[in-house]
């Protein structure tokens, strides 16, 4: 089974304001996108479990025309807070990279 990174050109995270993170998963082609979407790796439950947020707070957008999945979740700690470990949100994507795709 390939890992998610093997099907993509880019996996990144970034702030979507101080209280939300967004993840962009850009696939190499339509076949890779369809394979990943069909595997159901990306559900509110699975993303919520990975990031420790309630599934109902996970927003997932599948954009078939550009072979991209966008995910938004609330940050557990606001950007810039004394407890924040990544003010720009650029390192939060790492748990997604190694997900195995059926």
C-alpha positions as CSV (number, residue, x, y, z in Angstrom):
1,X,0.0,0.0,0.0
2,X,1.4,3.4,-0.9
3,X,1.6,6.2,1.7
4,X,-0.2,9.4,1.0
5,X,2.9,11.3,0.1
6,X,3.6,8.9,-2.8
7,X,0.3,10.0,-4.5
8,X,0.8,13.7,-4.1
9,X,2.8,16.6,-5.3
10,X,2.3,18.6,-2.2
11,X,0.9,18.1,1.4
12,X,1.0,21.3,3.5
13,X,-0.5,23.0,6.5
14,X,-0.9,26.6,7.3
15,X,-2.9,29.0,9.4
16,X,-6.3,30.0,8.3
17,X,-6.4,32.8,10.8
18,X,-5.2,32.5,14.4
19,X,-7.8,29.9,15.4
20,X,-7.8,27.5,12.5
21,X,-5.5,25.3,10.5
22,X,-5.9,24.3,6.9
23,X,-4.3,21.4,5.1
24,X,-3.9,21.1,1.4
25,X,-3.4,17.7,-0.2
26,X,-2.6,18.1,-3.9
27,X,-2.5,14.9,-5.9
28,X,-0.2,14.0,-8.8
29,X,-3.2,13.3,-11.1
30,X,-6.9,12.4,-11.2
31,X,-6.2,8.7,-10.7
32,X,-4.2,9.3,-7.5
33,X,-6.9,11.6,-6.3
34,X,-9.7,9.1,-7.0
35,X,-7.7,6.3,-5.3
36,X,-7.2,8.3,-2.2
37,X,-10.8,9.5,-2.0
38,X,-12.1,6.0,-2.6
39,X,-10.0,4.7,0.3
40,X,-11.9,6.9,2.7
41,X,-8.6,7.9,4.5
42,X,-10.0,11.4,5.0
43,X,-13.1,11.4,7.1
44,X,-14.1,13.8,9.9
45,X,-13.7,10.9,12.3
46,X,-10.2,10.0,11.1
47,X,-8.9,13.6,11.0
48,X,-10.5,14.3,14.3
49,X,-8.7,11.4,15.9
50,X,-5.3,12.3,14.4
51,X,-5.6,15.9,15.5
52,X,-7.6,15.5,18.7
53,X,-10.6,17.6,17.6
54,X,-14.3,16.8,17.5
55,X,-15.3,15.3,14.1
56,X,-18.1,17.8,13.8
57,X,-15.5,20.6,13.7
58,X,-13.6,19.0,10.8
59,X,-14.3,20.5,7.4
60,X,-13.3,18.5,4.3
61,X,-13.5,19.8,0.7
62,X,-12.8,17.5,-2.2
63,X,-12.1,19.4,-5.3
64,X,-12.1,16.9,-8.1
65,X,-11.4,19.4,-10.9
66,X,-8.0,20.2,-9.4
67,X,-7.3,16.8,-7.7
68,X,-7.1,18.4,-4.3
69,X,-8.4,17.8,-0.8
70,X,-8.6,20.7,1.6
71,X,-9.2,20.2,5.3
72,X,-9.8,22.8,8.0
73,X,-9.7,22.2,11.7
74,X,-9.7,24.5,14.8
75,X,-6.2,25.0,16.4
76,X,-6.0,23.6,19.9
77,X,-3.8,26.6,20.8
78,X,-4.3,29.9,19.0
79,X,-1.4,31.1,16.8
80,X,1.0,33.3,18.8
81,X,-0.2,31.9,22.2
82,X,2.6,31.3,24.7
83,X,1.9,27.5,24.3
84,X,2.0,27.6,20.5
85,X,4.7,25.4,19.0
86,X,4.3,26.6,15.4
87,X,3.1,30.2,14.9
88,X,2.6,29.8,11.1
89,X,1.0,26.3,11.3
90,X,3.5,25.0,8.7
91,X,4.4,21.8,10.5
92,X,1.1,20.3,11.4
93,X,0.7,18.3,8.2
94,X,3.3,15.7,9.2
95,X,0.8,13.1,10.6
96,X,-0.9,13.0,7.2
97,X,2.2,12.2,5.2
98,X,2.5,8.6,6.2
99,X,-1.1,7.5,6.1
100,X,-1.4,4.3,4.1
101,X,-3.8,4.4,1.1
102,X,-5.7,1.2,0.1
